[in-house]
Amino acid sequence: MSDDGGIAFGKTLAVTCDVSADQRTARMHLPPLQLTGVRKPISLYLDMDAEAVDELLWRLAEVRMRMLPAQKRN
């Protein structure tokens, strides 16, 4: 999978999204998660086909509609 760069969410969360060479799947790599009692952080990867990406976008759009508007910066 080729790296298309990261997306920074806020100041602490960075997510990378890649598309496979055959353009049939996408991989979302979330920041490492540190669990209590586990020495090393775990890596989280979500592999999705086009249908799963569409479903994720649809659900995120629904959640966003229920949220307050984004604050404007001066």
C-alpha positions in Angstrom: 0.0 0.0 0.0 1.3 3.4 -0.9 1.4 6.1 1.8 -0.7 9.2 0.9 0.3 11.1 4.1 -1.3 11.7 7.4 -4.3 13.6 8.6 -4.0 15.5 11.9 -7.1 15.6 14.0 -6.6 18.2 16.8 -3.2 18.4 18.3 -2.8 14.8 19.4 -4.5 12.4 16.9 -2.9 11.7 13.5 -4.4 9.1 11.2 -2.9 7.9 7.9 -5.0 6.4 5.1 -3.6 4.4 2.2 -5.1 2.8 -0.9 -3.8 -0.6 -2.0 -1.9 -1.0 -5.2 -4.9 -2.7 -6.8 -7.2 0.2 -5.6 -9.7 -2.3 -4.1 -9.0 -1.7 -0.4 -8.1 1.2 1.9 -6.2 1.0 5.2 -6.6 3.4 8.0 -3.8 3.4 10.5 -4.7 4.9 13.9 -2.1 6.2 16.4 -0.5 3.5 18.6 -2.7 2.7 21.7 -1.0 2.3 25.0 -2.8 -0.3 27.2 -2.4 -0.6 30.9 -0.2 -3.6 31.7 1.1 -3.9 28.1 4.7 -2.9 27.6 4.5 -1.7 24.0 1.7 0.3 22.4 -0.4 -1.7 20.0 -0.9 -0.6 16.3 -4.4 -0.4 15.0 -5.1 -0.9 11.3 -8.6 -0.9 9.7 -8.7 -2.5 6.2 -11.9 -1.6 4.3 -13.3 -2.2 0.9 -15.2 0.6 -1.0 -18.5 -0.4 0.6 -17.1 -0.2 4.1 -15.6 3.2 3.4 -18.9 4.5 2.1 -20.7 3.2 5.2 -18.1 4.8 7.5 -18.5 8.2 5.7 -22.3 7.9 5.9 -22.2 7.2 9.6 -19.7 10.0 10.2 -21.9 12.4 8.3 -24.9 11.4 10.5 -22.8 12.0 13.7 -21.6 15.3 12.4 -25.1 16.6 11.8 -25.9 16.0 15.5 -22.9 18.0 16.6 -22.6 21.7 17.3 -21.0 23.9 14.5 -17.2 24.1 14.5 -15.8 27.0 16.5 -14.5 29.9 14.3 -10.9 30.9 15.0 -9.9 34.6 15.0 
